[in-house]
Amino acid sequence: MRHIFYTLSLGVMVALSFNNVEADSEMAYIPAGEFLMGSPDEAGKSNEHPQHKVYLDAFFIDRYEVTFKEFEEYLDVSPEQHPTITGWYDRKARPDMLNKPVFGLRWERCKKYCEWKQKRLPTEAEWERTAKGIENRAYPWGNEPPSDHRANYGNCCFIQRGMVLSQVGDFDQGKTPDMVFDLGGNVAEWVYDWYDKKYYTKSPYKNPKGPDKGKHHVIRGGAWNSLPVYLRSSSRYGDSDAKDYYGIGCRCAKSAD
C-alpha cells in the first residue's frame, strides 16, 4: 500500500497507508503531478535546455544513498557479486564505512542492486523532481548556495580509502523538504536514463524515461570532490557505464501503483 509520512511533535514517523503499495520510513513519497524540468535559457548548461513541464506519476525514492552496510547484505546472498573498489575487508565493509554511501558501482551494478531490493533506479525526471520539488529549488535544500553545513563537496583530491565521505544523513541542513538526504554531494548517483544532451528538445510530457538507446547513462548530483555547479538540482551529465568511479553510487526508487 502507499504511504505518506508525517512527523509528530515527539519525532515519531507515522505512515498513512493507501493504494496497495508498501514503503517504509526509509523511502519518501513523491505525489503525482507536474513540475518544471531543466533550466531557463539564461541559466544552467546547454544540456539543461529547454526548460519544460513534466508530469510524473507518484513514486517512492530512498531517503538515503545506498550504504556499504546495505551492499554488504547484497553480497552475503549474491556470491557472484564482488565488493567495490575500496572500503572492504574481503567481503565485509570496514566498520568505519558501514553507514557511508557505497561507491565504485557501475550503472549495471546499481540497477541489479535495486532490483534485488524489489525496487529500481529512479528516472532522471524522478530524481530531479525529488531534488527540485514543485517550488523549482535551485539546490535540493532550497536556493541558498552550497556550504559545508549542507553538503560534502569540493574536497581535493583523493578518496582516502573512503575517509573523505560522510555518513548518509549527516547533513540535516542539506535535506529536501521531503527529507531526502545527500542529493547534492557525498557521491553522485546513477539514474535509469540513457544520456542525450539534446533530449529535452524531444522529451515527452508524461513520465519520460530517456532515449531508447545511448552510449552513456545519466549521472545526477554532486560528489565529495565536485564543484558547486554540480550540486544544482538541474545539473546533469553522462559518462561511461563501464568504469568504477570513486565518486558515484546510487539510490533506489519504486512506483506507487
ZADREN-957062 format. One line per field, with one value per residue: residue number from 1; x, y, z of N, C-alpha, C in turn; chain. Coordinates in steps of 0.02 Angstrom, whole numbers. Layout:
REM ZADREN-957062
pos	c(NUM/...)
n.east	c(X/...)
n.north	c(Y/...)
n.up	c(Z/...)
ca.east	c(X/...)
ca.north	c(Y/...)
ca.up	c(Z/...)
c.east	c(X/...)
c.north	c(Y/...)
c.up	c(Z/...)
unit	c(A/...)
This chain:
REM ZADREN-957062
pos	c(1/2/3/4/5/6/7/8/9/10/11/12/13/14/15/16/17/18/19/20/21/22/23/24/25/26/27/28/29/30/31/32/33/34/35/36/37/38/39/40/41/42/43/44/45/46/47/48/49/50/51/52/53/54/55/56/57/58/59/60/61/62/63/64/65/66/67/68/69/70/71/72/73/74/75/76/77/78/79/80/81/82/83/84/85/86/87/88/89/90/91/92/93/94/95/96/97/98/99/100/101/102/103/104/105/106/107/108/109/110/111/112/113/114/115/116/117/118/119/120/121/122/123/124/125/126/127/128/129/130/131/132/133/134/135/136/137/138/139/140/141/142/143/144/145/146/147/148/149/150/151/152/153/154/155/156/157/158/159/160/161/162/163/164/165/166/167/168/169/170/171/172/173/174/175/176/177/178/179/180/181/182/183/184/185/186/187/188/189/190/191/192/193/194/195/196/197/198/199/200/201/202/203/204/205/206/207/208/209/210/211/212/213/214/215/216/217/218/219/220/221/222/223/224/225/226/227/228/229/230/231/232/233/234/235/236/237/238/239/240/241/242/243/244/245/246/247/248/249/250/251/252/253/254/255/256/257)
n.east	c(41/15/105/104/214/215/284/273/258/340/438/413/393/255/155/35/-75/-115/-184/-119/25/180/288/425/492/611/596/541/386/331/213/98/106/145/297/430/556/732/826/800/830/926/1002/1098/1168/1191/1139/1033/928/784/695/557/389/347/254/234/192/147/278/401/554/718/770/902/1068/1128/1209/1369/1343/1217/1250/1337/1249/1186/1295/1312/1213/1232/1339/1403/1427/1540/1644/1659/1776/1858/1863/1831/1848/1895/1746/1672/1613/1719/1716/1710/1651/1523/1400/1417/1401/1403/1523/1598/1520/1466/1343/1261/1276/1217/1086/1056/1069/963/854/865/824/692/657/695/803/788/706/780/698/620/719/759/639/626/736/714/580/410/427/532/668/834/938/943/905/854/865/983/1160/1281/1359/1474/1392/1287/1320/1434/1564/1678/1805/1976/2102/2085/2010/2045/2040/1905/1882/1855/1721/1556/1445/1286/1148/1204/1202/1094/1046/1051/951/802/636/555/628/738/902/1069/1064/1135/1303/1422/1411/1391/1252/1195/1061/913/904/966/1094/1072/1121/1035/909/803/739/651/587/454/298/238/295/438/572/696/807/788/904/1083/1251/1305/1248/1143/1207/1178/1176/1300/1468/1586/1701/1659/1631/1532/1433/1389/1305/1183/1005/960/1071/1155/1237/1326/1419/1544/1478/1553/1652/1728/1691/1759/1675/1539/1383/1227/1046/885/720/540/386/225/102)
n.north	c(-60/118/252/403/506/575/683/683/784/725/673/554/447/427/324/344/242/185/125/2/-14/-43/43/103/192/229/273/408/479/539/637/620/729/888/969/1089/1048/1053/1202/1381/1477/1575/1527/1394/1247/1205/1079/1072/1135/1147/1222/1134/1073/933/789/676/514/459/413/323/360/322/386/396/375/221/118/55/-45/-92/-138/-238/-332/-371/-431/-541/-630/-647/-726/-717/-586/-448/-355/-173/-45/1/5/-111/-263/-403/-475/-399/-245/-114/-67/73/116/75/151/241/305/181/165/166/92/25/70/-40/-122/-47/-49/-187/-206/-126/-193/-314/-271/-261/-147/-8/88/265/368/496/610/586/591/727/791/756/822/956/988/1052/1182/1226/1225/1285/1211/1052/1079/1208/1379/1435/1451/1313/1250/1206/1158/1102/1007/878/916/979/934/900/786/654/494/440/309/304/385/518/529/564/505/440/551/643/779/878/1005/1000/923/884/961/850/765/696/648/706/727/822/815/711/568/560/504/364/362/297/330/333/443/595/741/828/789/852/929/846/771/676/733/661/556/537/434/441/423/287/218/232/295/320/322/428/535/601/735/804/758/710/772/870/1023/1168/1191/1068/1024/1078/1067/1044/1005/899/758/638/485/356/195/88/101/100/216/332/423/396/327/258/272/203/181/166/133/202/122)
n.up	c(0/-21/58/154/245/405/526/697/848/941/868/804/667/567/466/342/253/89/-65/-97/-107/-33/77/177/319/266/140/37/-6/-159/-228/-368/-509/-588/-638/-665/-771/-798/-846/-859/-1011/-987/-886/-810/-894/-1069/-1095/-1011/-1065/-1172/-1034/-970/-949/-850/-815/-684/-627/-461/-346/-248/-164/-108/49/80/13/-55/59/121/215/173/45/80/134/18/-48/35/1/-131/-209/-331/-351/-315/-198/-196/-253/-146/36/102/200/137/97/180/242/299/471/492/378/364/368/269/100/-25/-154/-320/-403/-552/-676/-710/-599/-498/-545/-536/-398/-348/-404/-337/-213/-238/-303/-409/-517/-502/-625/-727/-726/-611/-513/-524/-495/-361/-306/-342/-318/-326/-308/-380/-336/-327/-274/-188/-54/-57/-111/-69/-82/-94/56/188/285/224/129/73/-20/-147/-106/-119/-156/-162/-124/-4/51/75/181/158/136/200/329/281/283/370/343/392/361/226/174/77/78/85/159/101/84/44/-95/-158/-164/-70/-136/-313/-416/-509/-628/-710/-849/-1020/-1078/-1164/-1230/-1294/-1263/-1199/-1293/-1355/-1262/-1190/-1117/-1011/-886/-930/-988/-1042/-1187/-1308/-1328/-1307/-1276/-1150/-977/-874/-747/-588/-466/-355/-301/-170/-216/-302/-394/-345/-445/-490/-392/-410/-433/-563/-634/-748/-821/-923/-921/-948/-929/-895/-804/-641/-533/-415/-359/-376/-337/-289/-271/-236/-309/-322/-405/-364/-373)
ca.east	c(0/53/110/132/243/208/324/238/298/389/489/396/371/194/139/-34/-69/-167/-171/-87/97/211/352/441/515/672/578/498/332/326/147/91/96/185/350/472/620/783/841/782/883/978/1035/1116/1207/1150/1103/975/881/742/655/494/345/345/207/256/151/175/332/440/626/756/792/975/1106/1144/1268/1411/1308/1165/1280/1364/1194/1178/1350/1304/1167/1248/1410/1432/1445/1603/1647/1679/1848/1893/1817/1810/1892/1868/1678/1639/1629/1756/1668/1703/1619/1457/1346/1436/1375/1447/1543/1632/1469/1445/1270/1228/1276/1165/1022/1045/1058/895/808/868/783/624/648/725/836/743/718/810/645/602/773/757/578/641/784/690/513/368/448/586/726/898/975/894/883/825/900/1045/1217/1310/1404/1497/1338/1234/1341/1504/1583/1736/1865/2027/2088/2087/1956/2073/2011/1836/1877/1830/1648/1517/1391/1224/1104/1240/1191/1023/1029/1052/897/745/578/528/675/783/968/1129/1055/1192/1363/1441/1425/1342/1209/1168/989/894/902/1022/1109/1071/1124/980/848/749/704/603/562/381/271/219/340/494/621/757/809/785/972/1134/1319/1315/1189/1143/1231/1147/1200/1372/1504/1632/1753/1627/1621/1463/1387/1362/1256/1119/952/952/1134/1154/1290/1331/1488/1549/1448/1597/1707/1714/1709/1767/1627/1471/1345/1157/990/833/653/489/323/173/39)
ca.north	c(0/180/286/470/507/636/684/710/827/685/649/487/446/389/313/334/193/181/106/-63/-14/-38/76/111/259/243/299/467/476/598/631/632/799/922/1014/1116/1012/1090/1271/1431/1488/1619/1495/1324/1225/1196/1015/1080/1174/1199/1205/1108/1042/860/758/611/475/456/364/325/362/313/447/395/338/151/117/-4/-97/-121/-176/-298/-379/-396/-477/-601/-677/-645/-745/-699/-515/-436/-289/-117/-35/7/10/-178/-316/-458/-459/-363/-174/-90/-39/145/131/43/198/288/282/138/197/121/50/38/77/-106/-148/-10/-75/-254/-199/-101/-247/-361/-240/-256/-77/7/153/320/401/562/657/574/617/800/812/749/874/1023/999/1094/1251/1242/1242/1285/1156/1010/1109/1274/1422/1458/1416/1259/1266/1146/1134/1073/953/858/931/1023/908/879/761/581/463/425/245/316/429/584/526/574/458/463/587/687/850/893/1067/987/879/915/964/782/727/655/674/697/733/863/799/645/535/569/444/340/355/247/351/347/515/631/812/864/751/896/956/796/733/676/768/617/501/525/384/448/393/214/191/283/272/326/336/493/541/659/754/812/710/738/811/910/1095/1184/1189/1000/1012/1108/1017/1032/986/831/738/567/460/285/148/31/118/103/284/344/472/381/272/257/263/166/208/120/164/199/100)
ca.up	c(0/-24/122/162/311/444/587/754/890/978/822/781/598/560/396/321/201/40/-135/-110/-116/33/85/247/336/230/74/36/-55/-201/-259/-440/-527/-638/-615/-719/-776/-834/-826/-909/-1061/-962/-830/-819/-951/-1130/-1093/-967/-1103/-1143/-976/-996/-900/-848/-768/-659/-580/-393/-337/-187/-175/-45/83/86/-37/-37/103/123/253/131/-9/110/138/-51/-61/76/-33/-202/-212/-395/-348/-280/-166/-238/-262/-82/93/122/222/99/75/234/244/358/520/486/314/361/355/216/36/-64/-217/-365/-434/-620/-684/-710/-531/-462/-569/-508/-326/-337/-421/-280/-160/-267/-321/-474/-519/-520/-689/-720/-707/-541/-471/-524/-458/-290/-287/-357/-294/-368/-295/-425/-295/-362/-243/-153/9/-67/-159/-41/-112/-53/111/224/329/183/85/69/-88/-154/-74/-166/-223/-158/-85/62/72/93/239/138/133/260/339/250/328/415/327/402/325/154/153/44/122/92/200/61/102/4/-167/-179/-126/-45/-200/-366/-420/-573/-636/-759/-919/-1064/-1082/-1228/-1211/-1326/-1250/-1176/-1351/-1379/-1205/-1182/-1058/-956/-864/-976/-965/-1079/-1254/-1312/-1326/-1300/-1261/-1078/-937/-840/-678/-556/-401/-348/-258/-120/-250/-354/-389/-326/-501/-498/-339/-430/-444/-634/-666/-775/-867/-934/-927/-964/-881/-887/-758/-569/-513/-343/-336/-399/-306/-313/-227/-273/-310/-348/-424/-312/-404)
c.east	c(43/52/131/156/235/251/285/285/351/441/475/370/311/177/64/-32/-129/-140/-124/-14/128/277/366/470/580/660/532/447/329/261/148/82/148/240/388/540/669/790/818/843/941/1017/1053/1157/1162/1112/1043/919/846/710/586/454/345/293/233/201/186/228/362/514/662/776/868/1006/1121/1209/1309/1376/1255/1195/1313/1311/1180/1233/1341/1260/1180/1322/1443/1451/1508/1603/1669/1753/1888/1841/1797/1868/1864/1798/1638/1661/1670/1707/1658/1667/1545/1401/1365/1411/1426/1462/1583/1584/1457/1369/1235/1225/1225/1096/1007/1033/986/843/807/826/710/606/678/765/783/757/751/758/625/656/769/695/591/686/754/622/471/385/505/649/790/942/925/866/848/865/966/1103/1244/1356/1425/1445/1284/1255/1416/1525/1649/1799/1914/2081/2079/2033/1979/2043/1939/1827/1849/1754/1617/1467/1327/1180/1138/1221/1117/1001/1028/996/843/688/544/574/713/852/1019/1116/1108/1252/1367/1459/1372/1305/1190/1092/976/911/970/1032/1107/1069/1068/912/789/710/649/573/486/360/262/270/397/544/685/753/805/854/1021/1202/1332/1248/1199/1168/1202/1177/1276/1402/1550/1685/1725/1631/1547/1413/1354/1311/1188/1068/945/1014/1132/1215/1289/1404/1486/1521/1497/1654/1682/1738/1713/1714/1555/1443/1275/1109/934/766/604/424/271/107/31)
c.north	c(62/214/359/475/576/630/718/749/789/655/579/492/400/382/305/293/195/155/47/-62/-6/-1/82/180/277/268/359/458/542/593/645/707/824/964/1038/1082/1053/1161/1319/1448/1530/1589/1423/1311/1210/1130/1015/1119/1131/1175/1185/1076/967/838/689/578/473/401/372/327/356/380/452/357/268/150/53/-61/-131/-162/-240/-352/-410/-446/-543/-653/-680/-662/-727/-625/-505/-367/-235/-101/-22/14/-56/-217/-380/-439/-422/-290/-158/-58/36/165/109/91/253/261/239/173/147/72/71/41/10/-135/-112/-38/-143/-250/-177/-154/-300/-335/-234/-184/-69/72/207/344/468/614/648/601/694/825/807/805/944/1038/1037/1168/1273/1264/1238/1227/1113/1041/1176/1314/1450/1419/1361/1286/1202/1119/1098/1013/938/865/970/999/884/841/685/555/445/362/252/364/498/586/540/517/485/497/635/761/866/956/1058/944/919/922/896/736/675/688/661/694/779/845/727/599/556/503/428/344/311/267/348/422/539/705/853/833/797/927/909/754/734/711/721/561/487/476/387/416/317/181/248/252/271/334/402/486/605/672/761/760/748/783/858/985/1109/1178/1121/982/1040/1053/999/1006/912/819/663/546/385/241/93/44/117/172/291/393/458/320/273/259/232/201/152/158/155/181/26)
c.up	c(0/43/112/234/344/507/642/798/928/932/795/710/593/487/388/258/154/-26/-145/-130/-47/29/159/258/301/159/81/-20/-93/-240/-334/-452/-576/-605/-676/-718/-818/-809/-879/-953/-1033/-903/-848/-881/-1010/-1128/-1046/-1001/-1155/-1077/-1000/-939/-907/-797/-749/-617/-512/-388/-267/-206/-108/-16/84/28/-10/2/94/160/211/74/18/116/70/-68/-24/41/-108/-212/-278/-399/-306/-248/-215/-226/-199/-27/122/155/191/75/129/233/306/407/512/422/313/341/307/149/-1/-131/-258/-399/-506/-623/-677/-639/-487/-481/-537/-433/-313/-352/-366/-222/-181/-280/-391/-467/-533/-591/-675/-697/-634/-495/-467/-487/-383/-266/-292/-326/-344/-358/-341/-388/-336/-338/-205/-89/1/-117/-132/-71/-66/1/145/272/290/142/92/-4/-88/-120/-128/-128/-221/-111/-15/93/96/150/221/137/201/268/308/302/375/405/331/365/250/130/116/94/132/131/159/67/47/-71/-198/-135/-102/-103/-250/-376/-492/-571/-696/-831/-955/-1069/-1154/-1211/-1242/-1312/-1232/-1234/-1376/-1323/-1202/-1118/-999/-946/-913/-945/-1006/-1148/-1251/-1308/-1321/-1286/-1186/-1043/-898/-768/-649/-487/-398/-302/-210/-152/-302/-341/-374/-383/-509/-444/-356/-447/-517/-669/-687/-819/-875/-939/-936/-909/-861/-838/-686/-544/-437/-316/-355/-362/-332/-254/-269/-266/-326/-359/-369/-345/-395)
unit	c(A/A/A/A/A/A/A/A/A/A/A/A/A/A/A/A/A/A/A/A/A/A/A/A/A/A/A/A/A/A/A/A/A/A/A/A/A/A/A/A/A/A/A/A/A/A/A/A/A/A/A/A/A/A/A/A/A/A/A/A/A/A/A/A/A/A/A/A/A/A/A/A/A/A/A/A/A/A/A/A/A/A/A/A/A/A/A/A/A/A/A/A/A/A/A/A/A/A/A/A/A/A/A/A/A/A/A/A/A/A/A/A/A/A/A/A/A/A/A/A/A/A/A/A/A/A/A/A/A/A/A/A/A/A/A/A/A/A/A/A/A/A/A/A/A/A/A/A/A/A/A/A/A/A/A/A/A/A/A/A/A/A/A/A/A/A/A/A/A/A/A/A/A/A/A/A/A/A/A/A/A/A/A/A/A/A/A/A/A/A/A/A/A/A/A/A/A/A/A/A/A/A/A/A/A/A/A/A/A/A/A/A/A/A/A/A/A/A/A/A/A/A/A/A/A/A/A/A/A/A/A/A/A/A/A/A/A/A/A/A/A/A/A/A/A/A/A/A/A/A/A/A/A/A/A/A/A)
